[in-house]
């Protein structure tokens, strides 16, 4: 299935999620992983990023897409990565949801409509 969208925004989105998965991996675990699943259809792309990193506290989940918000003191960044990712998804008329458990890992699911005008 051919999927059409804004290559630049998709690149920014994927880069930020990939970068966060690396930054917030759990150094105490013997084996870290990041699983990226991408399913495309004539209607949309569904992209899932799942890792076994440090996870996000439940009380922070509703705030992680806010500008400058950092969910942990271990954060080395500016708090812009997930904000920018969310903005990219919004510009693509998609949505992003997150599920996370502290010390277990995080999953982001992104749904982006196929912009193929003939579909």
N, C-alpha and C positions, 0 to 999 in steps of 0.2 A: 504494500500500500504506500502510495506517495503522499507525503505530508508537507503542506506548505505553511510557512509562518515567517516571522521576522528573524532571520539568522542571527543578527547581532544581539537581540534581546534574549533569544534562546541561549546563546553563548554566555552572556552575562549571568543568566539564571543558573546554568549548569556549573559554571566556574565558581560562583559563590557557594553553592551547595556542596560541591566537591571540596572546596577549600575548607569549609566548616567541618566536614567529616574528618579531614586530616588534622585540623587544629585541635579538635575536641575528642580525639580518640582516647581511649582509656589505657594509659601506659601500664596499668597494673594487670591487664589481661594478656594472657600468653599469645592469643591470636586475635588480631583486630580484623574487621571486615567492613566493606562497603559494597552493598549490592545495588546495582542500578538496573531497574526494569523499565523498558519503554515499549508501550503498546500503541500502535497507530491504527486508525480506521478512517473511513471517509468523513467521519464526523469530528474526531478529536485525537489528540495524543494524550496518553496517560503516562506520566513519568513518576517512578517511585525511587527514592533514595532511602535505603535502610542501612543503618550501621549499628555496631555494638559499642559505641563510644560512651562518654560520661553521662549522657542523657541530660534532660532539662527538668528542673523542678516543676511540679504541677502548677504552682502559683505564678510561674513565669511564662507559661505557655501562651496566655492571652496577650502578652506584651512583646514577644520576641520579634514581631514585625515592625515595631515602633522605631523611629529614628533614634539612634544613639543608645538604645537599650542593650545592655549586656547581661545575660542571664547568670553569669558566674564571675566570680573574682578571678578565675583562671583565664578569663578572656583577655587576649592580647590585642584585639582589634578595636576599631572605633565604634562598633555597634551599628555599622551601616550595611553590612553584608546581607542580612536577611531583609532589611528594609528595602534595599535595592532589588533583591530577588522578588519580593512581593510587588513592588512597583512595576517590574518587567512583566510579571504574570498579569497584573491588572491591565497594562497597556495592550497585552495580547488577548484581552477579554476572557481570561481564564481564571482559575482559582487555585489556591494552595492551602493545604491543611497539614497539620503536624500532629503526630502522636509520639509521646516520649515517656520514658520511665527512667528516673534517676538511677544511675549505675547499670542500666540495662541497654540503653540505646535509643535511637530516634529514627522515625520514618517521616519523610515528607512525601506527600502525594500531590502532584501538579496535574491539572487538566487544562489543556489548551485547545481551543477549537481549530480545526483545519480550515485555513483561509483559502483553500482551493475554490475559486469562484464557480467551478462546474459541478461541485458536489452538493 
